[in-house]
Amino acid sequence: MNRLIILTAITLLIFSNQVLAERSIAIIGGGGEPRNLDKTIFDSTFNSMDEFLQENKWSSTISFDGGHSQSEALLSTKFPDVMRKSTFTANNFKAIIKNYENQIKTGKLKEGDQLMIMISSHGAINDTSELTHHISVGPSASKENLNDKQEATMVSLDVLKDLTKLAADNKIKLAILDFSCHSGNSIPLSNDTTCVISSSGTNHFGYTGTTAFPNNFVAKMKAGKTLEDVFLQARKVTTDQSFPMISTSTGRAINRDFYPMITPYLYYYEADPLSDKMNNYLLDAATINGQCVRQNQYANLLKQFDTLKAISALNMTNNIPNINRLISLVADYKSKQDQYINMLNSWGVPELERKETFVGIAQNGKTVIKMEHSFTWKEILEADFIQAIINLKASRAKYKKPADYLDYDASIEMHSKMLAKQQEILSRYPNLREYKNKFKEKLATMEGTEKIATQIATEERKLYDLMYTDLGPQTKEKNPCKDFVL
């Protein structure tokens, strides 16, 4: 009887703590879509969140889109219980984050409270000067390069750094869900009280739609589940090439040790250069350093596969993926990619990194002028030495005294030697002239690789689930993704 009373008291205490804890959510995004469209590709995710909020009463703030009629209608007709709605601009975004910071400072958000920031927008690759990456806000003028979004209005998610520190200092449970492209770059925002989940890896696009990770994640969000559980369930049923990430210790280990190795085989060729990653990857992989990195990564990937096969053989679980199938798919795709890298090798592309030193000397009596510079083959091929020599000769003709024109003579001699080297290079490697444009033409035969990358992604999901659930390292580190309960 006493034991029953104690258990009942504990249950009531846990329930009362959940009731008393403040739960807040900011749903943000819809930025970067062309202005001439009626809706954004992010509408379905936001529509799904309307259903979640109707079933789960959170204190909610929404900042979405601005400039697309159907998307704006979604914002106005949905989310009836949301009191704070606004269009998605850089200022509105920063104001929302600043408001939450102030709520923590004033004690409105307190220890044990939960705050979720959900972001669904276009995102750029990481800029080396920032911790995270930039996302698009508001509409864009037209379709842009999905890798850098340079023409869009952007804001860096580094703006969240102060919020994560405040949350940690005040023991507030913070979740950052970044559903943008290249969102794995937001993982560094995590700490002991902040869980970060991304819909894609650092180098990959995220996707939208009913079968993409953001929608799968929202569909799995049910009261009582942890964010870690929701992530694993949503990731398992997502089969695109995005590589979703989580900031738990096991997740970070996989991100560090496995993701770089599998990255090349989740790329596929897109005819539209604004959304293609394969072209630039293969060009980089054809460099001397790129070839070394590629071979080392592949060798390490095979070692990891062998280790996982050995562990799986000892593991009593029945849920063991077919690792041999993934090995075969990756090997076949690597061979296909190698054909294009070998083509670039035959064109002399690795030689573009080679440096040559050129010396020009001019003398008049005892006066000697020496000019010396080093250039890579790439720099030599990109220069117009003929025009440079014409310009130098025209400038030299203005002077009569040797003291005034000796510098020009030395420079003309040096440029003449560089022109001769340029002609020698092109005689040996004629395809290096306009090689990037020629390579784009050759890559057209690579269409259809999306299917191969999807097959690899499907098998990768099974392997990830095994690594995370069954083979993940035992750790005593804090797990804010497990502590955040919906």
Backbone hydrogen bonds, N-H to C=O, Kabsch-Sander energy under -0.5 kcal/mol:
donor,donor_aa,acceptor,acceptor_aa,energy
5,I,1,M,-2.0
6,I,2,N,-2.2
7,L,3,R,-2.5
8,T,4,L,-2.4
9,A,5,I,-2.3
10,I,6,I,-2.4
11,T,7,L,-2.4
12,L,8,T,-2.4
13,L,9,A,-2.3
14,I,10,I,-2.6
15,F,11,T,-2.5
16,S,12,L,-2.7
17,N,13,L,-2.2
18,Q,14,I,-2.0
19,V,15,F,-2.1
20,L,16,S,-2.4
21,A,17,N,-1.8
24,S,22,E,-0.5
24,S,114,Q,-2.7
25,I,59,S,-2.6
26,A,116,M,-2.7
27,I,61,T,-2.8
28,I,26,A,-0.6
28,I,118,M,-3.3
29,G,63,S,-2.1
30,G,120,S,-2.6
32,G,138,G,-3.6
35,R,140,S,-2.3
37,L,34,P,-1.5
43,D,40,T,-1.2
46,F,42,F,-1.7
47,N,43,D,-2.6
48,S,44,S,-1.9
49,M,45,T,-1.7
50,D,46,F,-1.2
51,E,47,N,-1.0
52,F,48,S,-1.6
53,L,49,M,-2.5
54,Q,50,D,-1.6
55,E,51,E,-1.3
56,N,52,F,-1.9
58,W,56,N,-1.1
59,S,23,R,-2.8
60,S,58,W,-0.7
61,T,25,I,-2.2
62,I,84,R,-2.7
63,S,27,I,-2.4
64,F,86,S,-2.2
65,D,29,G,-2.6
70,Q,38,D,-2.1
71,S,38,D,-1.1
72,E,68,H,-2.7
73,A,69,S,-2.1
74,L,70,Q,-1.8
75,L,71,S,-1.8
76,S,72,E,-1.8
77,T,73,A,-2.6
78,K,74,L,-1.9
82,V,79,F,-1.3
83,M,60,S,-0.5
83,M,81,D,-0.6
84,R,60,S,-0.9
85,K,83,M,-0.7
86,S,62,I,-1.7
88,F,65,D,-2.4
89,T,87,T,-1.0
93,F,89,T,-2.5
94,K,90,A,-2.4
95,A,91,N,-2.2
96,I,92,N,-2.1
97,I,93,F,-2.0
98,K,94,K,-2.5
99,N,95,A,-2.1
100,Y,96,I,-1.8
101,E,97,I,-2.1
102,N,98,K,-2.3
103,Q,99,N,-2.1
104,I,100,Y,-1.8
105,K,101,E,-2.3
106,T,102,N,-2.3
107,G,103,Q,-0.5
107,G,104,I,-0.7
108,K,103,Q,-1.3
109,L,103,Q,-2.1
110,K,108,K,-0.6
112,G,171,K,-2.4
113,D,110,K,-2.4
114,Q,22,E,-3.1
115,L,173,K,-2.8
116,M,24,S,-2.4
117,I,175,A,-3.1
118,M,26,A,-3.1
118,M,116,M,-0.6
119,I,117,I,-0.5
119,I,177,L,-3.3
120,S,28,I,-2.5
122,H,31,G,-1.6
124,A,134,H,-2.8
125,I,147,N,-2.4
130,E,127,D,-2.8
134,H,125,I,-0.5
135,I,155,V,-2.6
136,S,122,H,-2.8
137,V,153,T,-2.7
140,S,33,E,-2.5
146,L,274,L,-2.9
149,K,145,N,-2.5
152,A,149,K,-1.5
154,M,152,A,-0.5
155,V,135,I,-2.1
157,L,133,H,-2.6
159,V,156,S,-1.6
160,L,157,L,-2.0
161,K,158,D,-2.0
164,T,160,L,-2.2
165,K,161,K,-1.8
166,L,162,D,-2.5
167,A,163,L,-2.5
168,A,164,T,-2.0
169,D,165,K,-2.7
170,N,166,L,-1.7
171,K,168,A,-1.0
172,I,167,A,-2.8
173,K,113,D,-2.6
174,L,172,I,-0.7
174,L,193,T,-2.4
175,A,115,L,-2.7
176,I,195,C,-2.9
177,L,117,I,-3.0
177,L,175,A,-0.6
178,D,176,I,-0.7
178,D,197,I,-2.7
179,F,119,I,-3.6
179,F,177,L,-0.8
181,C,121,S,-0.5
182,H,204,H,-2.6
183,S,180,S,-1.1
184,G,201,G,-0.8
185,N,182,H,-1.6
186,S,183,S,-2.3
187,I,184,G,-1.4
189,L,186,S,-2.2
190,S,187,I,-2.2
191,N,194,T,-1.3
195,C,174,L,-2.8
195,C,193,T,-0.6
197,I,176,I,-2.5
198,S,245,M,-2.5
199,S,178,D,-1.8
201,G,242,S,-2.7
204,H,201,G,-0.9
212,A,209,G,-1.1
216,N,212,A,-2.3
217,F,213,F,-3.1
218,V,214,P,-2.3
219,A,215,N,-2.3
220,K,216,N,-1.3
220,K,217,F,-0.5
221,M,217,F,-0.7
221,M,218,V,-0.9
222,K,220,K,-0.9
225,K,222,K,-2.1
227,L,481,C,-0.9
227,L,484,F,-1.8
228,E,481,C,-1.7
230,V,226,T,-2.2
231,F,227,L,-2.5
232,L,228,E,-2.3
233,Q,229,D,-2.3
234,A,230,V,-2.6
235,R,231,F,-3.0
236,K,232,L,-1.7
237,V,233,Q,-0.9
238,T,235,R,-1.2
239,T,237,V,-0.6
245,M,198,S,-1.2
247,S,196,V,-1.6
252,R,248,T,-3.0
253,A,249,S,-1.8
254,I,250,T,-2.0
255,N,251,G,-2.6
256,R,252,R,-2.2
257,D,253,A,-2.8
258,F,254,I,-2.5
259,Y,254,I,-1.9
261,M,258,F,-0.6
262,I,258,F,-1.7
263,T,259,Y,-1.7
265,Y,262,I,-1.3
266,L,263,T,-1.9
267,Y,264,P,-0.6
275,S,272,D,-1.8
276,D,273,P,-0.7
277,K,268,Y,-0.7
278,M,268,Y,-0.7
281,Y,277,K,-1.9
282,L,278,M,-2.7
283,L,279,N,-2.0
284,D,280,N,-2.3
285,A,281,Y,-2.7
286,A,282,L,-1.2
287,T,284,D,-1.3
291,Q,287,T,-2.5
292,C,288,I,-1.5
293,V,289,N,-2.6
294,R,290,G,-2.5
295,Q,291,Q,-2.3
296,N,292,C,-2.4
297,Q,293,V,-2.6
298,Y,294,R,-2.2
299,A,295,Q,-2.3
300,N,296,N,-2.4
301,L,297,Q,-2.3
302,L,298,Y,-2.3
303,K,299,A,-1.8
304,Q,300,N,-2.2
305,F,301,L,-2.4
306,D,302,L,-2.4
307,T,303,K,-2.5
308,L,304,Q,-2.7
309,K,305,F,-2.4
310,A,306,D,-2.2
311,I,307,T,-2.6
312,S,308,L,-2.7
313,A,309,K,-1.8
314,L,310,A,-0.9
314,L,311,I,-0.6
315,N,311,I,-1.1
320,I,318,N,-1.1
323,I,321,P,-1.5
325,R,322,N,-0.6
326,L,322,N,-1.2
327,I,323,I,-2.5
328,S,324,N,-2.3
329,L,325,R,-2.4
330,V,326,L,-2.6
331,A,327,I,-2.4
332,D,328,S,-2.3
333,Y,329,L,-2.2
334,K,330,V,-2.8
335,S,331,A,-2.1
336,K,332,D,-1.7
337,Q,333,Y,-2.5
338,D,334,K,-2.8
339,Q,335,S,-1.2
340,Y,336,K,-0.8
340,Y,337,Q,-0.7
341,I,337,Q,-1.8
342,N,338,D,-3.1
343,M,339,Q,-1.5
344,L,340,Y,-2.0
345,N,341,I,-2.2
346,S,342,N,-2.3
347,W,343,M,-1.2
348,G,344,L,-0.6
348,G,345,N,-1.3
349,V,344,L,-2.3
351,E,348,G,-1.1
352,L,349,V,-1.8
353,E,350,P,-1.2
354,R,351,E,-1.9
356,E,375,F,-2.9
358,F,373,H,-2.9
360,G,371,M,-3.2
362,A,369,I,-2.4
364,N,367,T,-2.7
367,T,364,N,-1.9
368,V,366,K,-0.6
369,I,362,A,-3.4
370,K,368,V,-0.5
371,M,360,G,-3.0
373,H,358,F,-2.0
375,F,356,E,-2.5
377,W,354,R,-2.0
378,K,352,L,-2.0
380,I,376,T,-2.3
381,L,377,W,-2.6
382,E,378,K,-1.5
383,A,379,E,-0.7
383,A,380,I,-0.7
385,F,383,A,-0.8
388,A,384,D,-1.8
389,I,385,F,-2.7
390,I,386,I,-2.1
391,N,387,Q,-2.4
392,L,388,A,-2.3
393,K,389,I,-2.5
394,A,390,I,-2.0
395,S,391,N,-2.0
396,R,392,L,-2.5
397,A,393,K,-1.9
398,K,395,S,-1.3
399,Y,396,R,-2.2
404,D,401,K,-1.7
405,Y,401,K,-1.4
406,L,402,P,-2.0
409,D,405,Y,-2.2
410,A,406,L,-2.5
411,S,407,D,-2.3
412,I,408,Y,-2.9
413,E,409,D,-2.3
414,M,410,A,-2.3
415,H,411,S,-2.8
416,S,412,I,-2.2
417,K,413,E,-1.9
418,M,414,M,-1.9
419,L,415,H,-2.4
420,A,416,S,-2.1
421,K,417,K,-2.1
422,Q,418,M,-2.5
423,Q,419,L,-2.4
424,E,420,A,-2.1
425,I,421,K,-2.8
426,L,422,Q,-2.3
427,S,423,Q,-1.7
428,R,424,E,-1.8
429,Y,425,I,-3.4
432,L,429,Y,-1.9
433,R,430,P,-1.3
434,E,432,L,-0.6
435,Y,432,L,-1.3
438,K,434,E,-2.1
439,F,435,Y,-2.4
440,K,436,K,-1.9
441,E,437,N,-1.6
442,K,438,K,-1.9
443,L,439,F,-2.3
444,A,440,K,-0.6
444,A,441,E,-0.9
445,T,442,K,-1.6
446,M,443,L,-2.7
447,E,444,A,-1.2
449,T,446,M,-1.2
451,K,448,G,-0.8
452,I,448,G,-0.7
453,A,449,T,-2.6
454,T,450,E,-2.3
455,Q,451,K,-2.1
456,I,452,I,-2.2
457,A,453,A,-2.5
458,T,454,T,-2.4
459,E,455,Q,-1.9
460,E,456,I,-2.6
461,R,457,A,-2.0
462,K,458,T,-1.1
463,L,459,E,-2.1
464,Y,460,E,-3.1
465,D,461,R,-2.2
466,L,462,K,-1.7
467,M,463,L,-2.9
468,Y,464,Y,-3.1
469,T,465,D,-2.4
470,D,465,D,-0.5
470,D,466,L,-1.7
471,L,466,L,-1.9
482,K,479,N,-0.9
483,D,479,N,-1.9
484,F,480,P,-1.2
485,V,483,D,-1.0
486,L,225,K,-3.2
